[in-house]
Amino acid sequence: MVVSRAEHDRMANAIRALAMDAVEQAKSGHPGLPMGAADVATVLFTRFLKFDPADPAWPDRDRFVLSAGHGSMLIYALLHLLGYEKMTIEEIKRFRQIGSLTPGHPENFITPGVETTTGPLGQGFANAVGMAIAERHLAAEFGDEVVDHHTYVLASDGDLMEGISQEALALAGHLRLNKLIVLFDDNGITIDGALSLSDSVDQVKRFESAGWAAARIDGHDPDAIAAALERARASDKPSLIACRTTIAFGAPTKAGTEKSHGSPLGPEEIAGARVKLGWNEPPFEIPADVRVLWRKAGQRAQGLHRAWSDRVRSLAPDRRTEFERRIKGDVARGKLTQVVRTVKEKLAAAPKDIATRAASEQALEALAPALPEMLGGSADLTGSNNTRPKGMSVLSAADYGGRFLHYGIREHGMAAAMNGMALHGGIIPYSGTFLVFSDYCRPAIRLAALMGQRVIHVMTHDSIGLGEDGPTHQPVEHLAALRAIPNLMVLRPCDAVETVECWQLALENRTGPSVLALTRQNLPQLRLGHDDSNRCAAGAYEIVPADGTAKVTLFASGSEVAIAIEARKFLRAKGVAARVVSVPCFELFLAAPEEVQQPVIGTATVKVAVEAAVRQGWDQIIGSDGLFVGMAGFGASAPYKDLYRQFEITPEAVADAALRALGKS
Ligand SMILES: Cc1ncc(C[n+]2csc(CCOP(=O)(O)OP(=O)(O)O)c2C)c(N)n1
């Protein structure tokens, strides 16, 4: 849609006015960015972005990611002006209020038209890289006629200063994601003042060195913005457009200063801005001519949407069904159940004493061919975390149809890109690294949990059991730290059977991320004989009953379940009946009603938990008077059996603790 310069200015000023007024009414928020980036956004949304307000979830829409989430009023103003039905002027007036569609930072699960939750700087940009990968991958699989869209990002200085941006841009450049276009709001201002206080990076050179096309333009010149976007769309590389803007453009004294970044402008400044911008409307009023122009912009892609729907309808019936299933995110349950059953039947017939990381690889070998939506990857270490099953081809710039991504040593960028893939739809991303490096993924995992996205992290080398690499690599507090994240499922299987059951739970968990914590060291298979039900689904269950009435219950997860079972034998030799409960997932167990939990916790007076990690969190299961055998500090470098002895995580130590509590030692 081409508009005159005067029309453009009025359209952009409508964004500026809504941002000033909403922040003023809320008495909090960030007017500077929406006012500064209004011209860039107006050109993008009126001339380039492909979207349909009548169907915010249209699968082939262009994605727009406001990585600088603090500028949320920019996207809310756009959604309102473009005619997204739910984004009424009342919602704009309720900016930052309880239950509104206009929360402080954009939340994809609250506001239709918001693609991802942003706020922690850098995350949105890295999400967008994942979205752009997903687009190319699905286009390779289903064809350009049904998957063909761009991913646009609006990023601020802060987004590009955060370390994650380096991981994201390097990956995008390497994969030549030419449909990814980043508009950099190059305003030279952060909260502390001028960017020059803390930064002197030449962003254009930085991006160019990573394989991007990059240009600098005047971010208040609509023709320059449009020309740069045209060039970016024609490029065979991802593009950065550094748009030189003035923060809070139009504000008489605060424009160009940090004073406009994060607080209301104040009535006087707003009155002055109205004069300067030639905007004479009362707060929250949009004149009819401007409203008509914006509505027209909102209807631009209706024809494209219809044509796309026709193309989907004309796919071969099986391809269409598959495409629609993938976009909905429905896992073929029948297939999944069948694969899990087959793996478990094989393990029942020929038990395997293997590390759970190896069991996971075997599970993947069966799961990946059955579930084409699984897109694997690893932050290097692939051979150690066993995430690339045989036959899975590599996704690269030369072949976007591959299903395994070498993310490089970029855990944070990987986790954030996976969020973007899950948000894009059509893909279940899974990854690999060591559990200790979950710290490097944590900000993105937290956001996956907040957004309710199905991403699966395989994290191996899950305790001192990794041995000689020593305490830098031995997680001790990580299980507790991950369990502290709401809506994250932390799964720690004890053997090959539990491993495939945990994979099933992670794949079926549509509303949140999962971490599979797996061992480096071999473990005995403890679940013998075939059981069709997924016992891990309970979160905790009795894996070995007591002989007679239990005096002791031993709880353990992962590699320590075998230790607990050995300890039970010691106790039996001393005439003490003990039962063992395997606890592969706290979250599932603690979500169960008390009448389900109680029989698992049991009535034995002595409760002992065994986990080669810190105690934090276990009291919810064993009570504050329960006994704990685990780690109280960092590990050490040695063969793992020596470490278990050194830190007294042994069957004897577990049995002794129980006997002491019974007054029998
Ligand atoms: C990871 C992270 N650290 C800190 C913040 C707090 N914060 C919000 S905006 C901002 C920087 C503002 O500078 P810039 O990104 O240039 O945005 P602008 O001032 O241009 O709106 C900071 C530090 C954040 N949102 N995320």
The ligand as an SDF file (V2000), in Angstrom:
LIG
                    3D

 26 27  0  0  0  0  0  0  0  0999 V2000
   18.4350   -9.0400   29.6550 C   0  0  0  0  0  0  0  0  0  0  0  0
   17.9090   -7.7030   30.0340 C   0  0  0  0  0  0  0  0  0  0  0  0
   18.6550   -6.8830   30.7940 N   0  0  0  0  0  0  0  0  0  0  0  0
   18.1750   -5.6920   31.1920 C   0  0  0  0  0  0  0  0  0  0  0  0
   16.9210   -5.2890   30.8310 C   0  0  0  0  0  0  0  0  0  0  0  0
   16.3670   -3.9670   31.3390 C   0  0  0  0  0  0  0  0  0  0  0  0
   16.2870   -3.0240   30.2010 N   0  0  0  0  0  0  0  0  0  0  0  0
   15.1490   -2.7510   29.5730 C   0  0  0  0  0  0  0  0  0  0  0  0
   15.3860   -1.7610   28.2320 S   0  0  0  0  0  0  0  0  0  0  0  0
   17.0390   -1.6510   28.5300 C   0  0  0  0  0  0  0  0  0  0  0  0
   17.9990   -0.9350   27.6380 C   0  0  0  0  0  0  0  0  0  0  0  0
   17.4350    0.1520   26.8980 C   0  0  0  0  0  0  0  0  0  0  0  0
   18.2300    0.5000   25.8230 O   0  0  0  0  0  0  0  0  0  0  0  0
   17.8290    0.1000   24.3530 P   0  0  0  0  0  0  0  0  0  0  0  0
   17.8410   -1.3570   24.2140 O   0  0  0  0  0  0  0  0  0  0  0  0
   18.6920    0.8740   23.4390 O   0  0  0  0  0  0  0  0  0  0  0  0
   16.3200    0.5730   24.2160 O   0  0  0  0  0  0  0  0  0  0  0  0
   15.7990    2.0630   24.0150 P   0  0  0  0  0  0  0  0  0  0  0  0
   16.3540    2.8960   25.1310 O   0  0  0  0  0  0  0  0  0  0  0  0
   16.3040    2.5050   22.6980 O   0  0  0  0  0  0  0  0  0  0  0  0
   14.3200    1.9420   24.0810 O   0  0  0  0  0  0  0  0  0  0  0  0
   17.3740   -2.3930   29.6570 C   0  0  0  0  0  0  0  0  0  0  0  0
   18.7540   -2.4710   30.1880 C   0  0  0  0  0  0  0  0  0  0  0  0
   16.1720   -6.1660   30.0310 C   0  0  0  0  0  0  0  0  0  0  0  0
   14.9400   -5.8790   29.6390 N   0  0  0  0  0  0  0  0  0  0  0  0
   16.6810   -7.3370   29.6260 N   0  0  0  0  0  0  0  0  0  0  0  0
  1  2  1  0
  2  3  1  0
  2 26  2  0
  3  4  2  0
  4  5  1  0
  5  6  1  0
  5 24  2  0
  6  7  1  0
  7  8  2  0
  7 22  1  0
  8  9  1  0
  9 10  1  0
 10 11  1  0
 10 22  2  0
 11 12  1  0
 12 13  1  0
 13 14  1  0
 14 15  2  0
 14 16  1  0
 14 17  1  0
 17 18  1  0
 18 19  2  0
 18 20  1  0
 18 21  1  0
 22 23  1  0
 24 25  1  0
 24 26  1  0
M  CHG  1   7   1
M  END
$$$$
